[in-house]
Amino acid sequence: MGLRMSAPELIEQHRHFDGWTRFYSHDSSQCGCPMRFAVYLPPQAAQQRCPVLYFLSGLTCTEQNFMVKAGAQRAAARHGLILVAPDTSPRGLGLPGEDDRYDFGSGAGFYLNARQSPWSENYRMYDYVISELPELIAAHFPADTERSGIFGHSMGGHGALVAHLRNPGRYRSVSAFSPICNPTRCPWGRDAFTGYLGPDEQSWQEYDATHLVRENGSTLPILIDQGLDDEFLSEQLHPQRFATACKAAGVELTLREHPGYDHSYYFIASFIEDHINHHAKALNAAT
């Protein structure tokens, strides 16, 4: 760490459904390096503060994937929601093994605070997403930070569920596409947690949504969409384990399973409007 929070630098922008899709870079104090993120400002943001909805992307993704591929801006413009999509890890640090694998290091921050060297100094995506990025959004964009929601895909679905379950009351809505629901018991999670967090498997549970919902419950209804032709479903994702934990904890979970759909953004784009509507109902509700 060591860098002060800076104002974001605009990299590119595109007019989009009468709003703007914009991409930014800033010096991150949590990650100790430049980080990138994307923002969609709906047309309503020109006149008023709007609710903000965070999307956390999956393995190998950057801040670009969701904004370019998901098709979320049309519904966000209709409901007056600001969309924010951060990158999935620090990049370009020169750490040994940083770019050797798709599921660890660059593009694979797993939305946790690493405790193992050499990752612990920079791989602090949990605090980045929970604290630093929202503070940046509040300071530089017309966001109503009292009305925030979070969702994500795959590794990012894991991140969104963990962010909500560890911080009750911070978000007004939560959902996920194809989330890694039980990372302490799947190869992706076990490999990443060993490298980032160390060998103490008990400590891994603070980043496992299935454990957290069993222990903490949920103050919000949870929506999950899962493709049944997802190539990672049986080995990596385990939504049924999460569903069982939700049922035991009395948590309202809507788990929708879709025959023929895979793990890709074709799947996300097919159901993104449902998720935006789910969040808008909570974020735009009268208080």
N, C-alpha and C positions, 0 to 999 in steps of 0.2 A: 504494500500500500504506500501512502506517502504523497499522492497527488491530491490537490484540492479539487472539489467539484467545480467544473467550469461550465459556462454557457454552451449549449450545443451548437455545433457548426453544421449548417445546412449543406448537404452534399448534392441532392437532386430533388426535384419535385415534379408532380404531375397533377393536372386538373382532373378531378375524378368525381362524377355524380354531383357536380356543383360544389364540391369540397376540394381538398388537397391531400394527396398521398405524398408524404415527405420522408426523406431519409437523412439521418443525422449521425454525427460523430461527436464524442465528448471525452474528456479525460476523467476516468473513473477513479475515485478514491478507494472504493472497495476492491477493485480488481487491479489497481496500480498500473493501468495501461489505458490506451484509447479503447473505447467501446462504441459500437454502433447500435442504433435502434431506428425503427420506423414508426411513423405516426400517420393516422388518417384523421384529418379534421373535417367533420361534416359541415354542410353549409350553415347550420345553426350556430356553429362556433364563432362565426363572424359577428354575432350579436349577443351571445350569452355564454356563460360557463356550461359545459356539457358533462354528463357522466363519462367515465373512462373505463374501458374494457381492455384488459391485458391479455395477450395471447402468447403462450410459450411454445416454441417450436421444438421439433424432435431432432434426433441424431442427424448429423451432417448439415443441418439447416443453418441459414444465416437470418438476419433481419429481413431479408428480401422474400423468402419463400411464401410466407403467409400472405403478404400484401399483393404479391404478383399472381399467386395461384388459387387462393381460396375463394375469391369472389365475394368477400364480406362487405365491401364498401357500399354496395347498393342498399343493403338492409341497414347498415350503420347510418347512412345518410337519411333514410326514412325515419329512423328512430332518434336521430340526433346523438349518436354515441361516438366518442373519440376512441379509436383503436390504437393500441400501442403494442409493438412487437419487438422485443430486444433480440440481440444475437444470442447464440446458445453457449458461448464460452468466451474467455479471453483468447486472443490470437497473436501470433508472431512474437512470442516471448523467448523463443530459442531454448525451451526446456527439453531435456533429453526424452525422446519418445513422444513428443508433443503431437507430431503429425504421422505417427506410424500406423494408427488404427482409426477406424471410423467410429468406434464405440468407446473411445477413451481419449482424453486430451482435446485437441481442437474440434469444435463442433459437438462436444459431448460433456458439457459441464455438469449435467444432472441436477442443476438447481440446488446445489448444496454448498456448504462452506467446508472446503477441504481442510484436513488436519495433518496430512502427511506431506513431508518435504519431497519434492520441490514445489508441490501444487498449492500448499497452504497459503503462500503469500499472495497469489493472484486468483486462484479458482475459488471465488467467494460469490457464486451466482445466487445463493439464497439471500444473502444480505443485499446484494445488488438489486434483485427483483422486489424484495419485500420493502426495502428502505430507500436506497439511493435513487433508483429510477423513479419511483413515485414522487420523491422530493424534487427531482429535476423537472418532472412533468408539471407539478404544482407551481413551480417557480417560473416556468417559461411558456406555458400553454394555458388556454382558457378551460381548464379542467375543474369540475366540481369533485374534489377529491373525497368528499363525504359519500359520494356515490360511485363506488368502484366494484368491478367484477373481474373474474379471472377464469381463463380456460386455456386449453392447450392440446397438443397432439403427441401421443407416444411418450417419449421422454418428457415432453412438455406437459402432457396430460398428468403424468406423475408429479411434475413440479407444481401444477395448478392445484391438484388435490392436496398435496402436502402444504402448500402455502395457505390454503383455506383452513385445513384441519389443525394446523399449528397456531393459527391466528384468528380464533373465533371473533366475529364482529368487525374484522378489517374489511371484508368483502360482503357485498349484498347478493352476489350470485356466483355460481361456480358450475363448470361443466367440463367435459373432456371427450376427445376423440381417441379411441384405441389406446388408452393410457397403460403404462407399465404399472400395474396395480399393486404388485407385491415384489418389489425389487430385491428384497433380502432373500428371495427364494426363486430367482431366475438368473440365467447366466449373465445377461447384460448388467443387472444390478449388482450381483455378487462381484463381478470383475471390477466394476467401477468403484464400488464402495470399498473394496480391499485396497485399491490404489489411492483413493482420495481420503478415506477415513481410517484405514488401518485394520488390523485383524480382529478387533473387539466387535464381534457380531451383535452383541447386545446394544452397542451404541448406534448401530445402523438403523435401529427401529424408528429413530426420530425422523427419518426420511422415507418411511414406508407407509403408504396410505392405508393399506389393509390393517396394519397394526394400529395406526393412529385413530382410524374411525372406530375400531373395536374399543380402544381405551378412552377416547375423548367424545365420541359421537359427532354429530354435526348439527349446527344451528340452521343450516340451509338445506333445501332439497337439492339433490345432485342429479344431473343429467349426463349419461354416458352413451355414446354411439359406438358400436363395434361391428366391423365387417366380419362375416363368418368365413370369407375366403382370404382373410388376412394371413399371410405366410408366417407371421410371428405370433399368432394367437395362442397356440398350444404351449409353446416353449417359453415365451417371454412376457406375455401380457396378463393373463389370469384374471379376467374380470369377474369370473364366478366366485373366486376367493373373496374379492372385495364385496360382491353382492351378499355373500353369506355373512360377512362381518357387519355389513350395514343392517341386515335383517336382525341379527343378534343384538345390535345396539339401538334398534328402533329408529334407524335413519331412513328418511324418504329418498329412495334411489329409483330413478327411471333408467333401466339398462335396456337399450334398444339394439337388437341384433339383426343384421341385414345380410341375407344370403346373397352371394355373388360379389360382394364388395371386398376390396383388398385394403392395404395399409396406406395407400397413396393419397395425394391431394385430389384425385378424382373422387374419392370417397368423401373427403372433407367438403369439397365444393357441392356435393350432392345434398348435404344436410346442414350446410353452414347457416342458411336462413333460419332453420329451426333453433339453432343455438343462439343466434343474434336475438331472435324473438324471446327466447327463454331469459336471456340477460336483460333485455329491454323491459320486460314486464316487471322485473324487480328494481332495476335502476331508475325507471321513470315513474315508479309508484309514488303516490303522495305520501308524505311522512307527517 
